[in-house]
Amino acid sequence: MHINNLSKFYFINKFKKNNIDKIPNNTAIIYRNYENKNNINEIIKIRFYCRKKKIKFFLSNNFKLALKLGLDGAYIPSFNINFRHLSYKIPKKFKILGSAHNKKQINIKELQKVDILFLSSLFKKNKNYLGLYRFNSLSYLTKKKIVCLGGISKENLKKIMLTNSFGFSGISYFE
């Protein structure tokens, strides 16, 4: 698979048109609304702009609101271990994304019925740092599509081809 064929996910904290305009095709937006959880007007603005640009839009850590606003899906962070979202009627095109850092969290995300699993951190040397070898080892523990997360840059982009990744995600890569 070629790098341009990988799915791309761009995490944003604020709506900035010029950043979204710069992103390549087949890039999805994940809005992390941790600071201002009730800013529905901003979420609606992003949804409208993403639909106009034909970009998939996911809301982080608010499954019910993502369903209510008719978004493309929801992102469940690794720290969210509840199963309430399974009681909702989910449309066929609605995707559930989730992140994990270890085997236990991978098992939880599978029980939460995520469609795509984000594993981190591939390159960023933080407390969740995996590196290529551990990343690949964890990715073979699940049959879910895997997206790598953490420290992705233009310099290490080709190394993603050494993984079992369906795509990659980040913040600084797109800015």
C-alpha positions in Angstrom: 0.0 0.0 0.0 1.2 3.5 -0.8 1.4 6.3 1.7 -1.1 8.4 -0.2 -3.7 5.5 0.1 -3.6 5.5 3.9 -6.5 7.0 5.7 -5.7 10.2 7.5 -7.3 11.5 10.7 -6.6 15.1 11.9 -7.3 15.9 15.6 -8.5 19.5 16.2 -9.3 21.4 19.3 -10.7 24.6 17.5 -12.3 25.3 14.2 -9.8 27.0 11.9 -10.9 27.1 8.2 -7.3 27.7 6.9 -6.0 24.5 8.7 -8.9 22.4 7.3 -8.4 23.9 3.8 -4.8 22.7 3.8 -5.5 19.0 4.6 -5.1 16.4 1.9 -8.1 14.5 0.4 -9.4 11.4 2.3 -8.6 13.1 5.6 -11.1 12.9 8.4 -11.5 15.5 11.2 -11.8 14.4 14.9 -12.9 17.3 17.1 -11.6 16.9 20.6 -14.0 19.1 22.6 -12.5 18.5 26.0 -12.2 22.2 27.0 -15.6 23.5 26.0 -17.9 20.4 25.9 -21.1 22.3 25.4 -20.1 24.4 22.4 -22.7 22.9 20.0 -22.5 26.0 17.7 -18.9 25.3 16.9 -19.6 21.6 16.3 -22.4 22.6 13.9 -20.1 25.0 12.1 -17.5 22.3 11.7 -20.1 19.8 10.5 -21.4 22.3 7.9 -17.9 23.1 6.7 -16.9 19.4 6.5 -20.0 18.5 4.6 -19.3 21.3 2.1 -15.7 20.0 1.6 -16.8 16.3 1.7 -14.7 15.6 4.7 -15.7 13.0 7.3 -16.3 14.5 10.8 -16.1 12.7 14.1 -16.8 14.0 17.6 -14.6 12.9 20.5 -16.0 11.6 23.8 -19.7 12.6 23.2 -21.4 9.7 21.5 -24.9 10.9 22.1 -24.3 14.3 20.6 -22.5 12.8 17.6 -25.6 10.7 16.9 -28.0 13.6 17.5 -26.1 16.0 15.1 -25.9 13.3 12.4 -22.1 13.2 12.3 -20.1 10.5 10.5 -19.1 8.9 13.8 -17.7 9.2 17.3 -14.2 8.8 18.8 -13.9 7.0 22.1 -10.6 7.9 23.9 -8.6 5.3 25.8 -9.7 6.7 29.1 -13.4 6.2 28.3 -14.3 2.7 29.4 -18.1 2.9 29.5 -20.5 0.9 27.4 -23.5 3.2 27.4 -23.2 3.9 23.6 -24.1 0.3 22.9 -27.7 1.0 24.0 -28.3 3.5 21.2 -29.6 2.7 17.8 -26.6 3.3 15.5 -27.0 4.1 11.8 -25.2 1.8 9.3 -22.8 4.5 8.1 -22.0 5.8 11.6 -18.4 4.7 12.6 -17.0 4.2 16.0 -13.4 5.0 16.5 -11.4 4.2 19.7 -7.9 4.5 21.0 -5.8 2.2 23.1 -2.2 2.0 24.4 -2.0 -1.6 25.6 -3.6 -5.1 25.4 -6.1 -4.4 28.1 -7.4 -1.3 26.4 -7.5 -3.1 23.1 -9.8 -5.7 24.7 -12.0 -2.9 26.1 -12.3 -1.2 22.7 -13.3 -4.5 21.1 -16.0 -4.9 23.7 -17.1 -1.3 22.9 -17.4 -2.4 19.3 -15.1 0.1 17.7 -14.7 -0.1 13.9 -11.3 1.5 13.8 -8.7 1.3 16.5 -6.0 4.0 17.1 -2.8 2.7 18.7 -0.4 5.1 20.3 2.2 6.2 20.6 4.2 5.1 17.6 6.9 7.7 17.4 6.3 10.3 20.2 8.4 9.3 23.2 5.9 9.8 26.0 4.5 7.5 28.7 2.6 5.6 26.1 5.5 5.1 23.7 5.4 1.8 21.8 7.9 2.0 19.0 7.6 0.0 15.8 8.2 -3.5 17.3 5.7 -3.2 20.2 3.2 -1.3 17.9 3.2 -4.2 15.4 2.9 -6.8 18.2 -0.2 -5.1 19.6 -1.7 -4.5 16.2 -1.7 -8.3 15.6 -3.8 -8.9 18.7 -6.9 -7.6 17.0 -8.7 -7.9 13.7 -9.9 -4.3 13.8 -8.4 -1.7 11.3 -5.4 -0.1 13.0 -4.5 3.6 12.8 -1.1 4.8 14.2 -1.1 7.8 16.4 1.6 9.9 18.1 4.6 11.7 16.7 3.8 11.3 13.0 5.9 13.7 10.9 6.9 14.0 7.2 10.3 12.6 8.2 9.0 9.3 9.7 6.0 8.9 7.4 7.6 6.2 5.3 8.2 4.1 8.5 4.4 3.7 8.8 4.6 1.3 5.8 6.5 -1.1 8.2 3.4 -1.4 10.3 0.1 -3.1 10.0 -1.7 0.3 9.7 -4.8 1.2 7.8 -4.0 4.9 8.3 -2.3 7.5 10.5 -3.5 10.4 12.6 -2.1 13.4 14.3 -2.1 17.1 14.9 1.3 18.6 14.1 1.6 16.6 10.9 -1.3 18.6 9.4 -0.4 22.0 10.8 
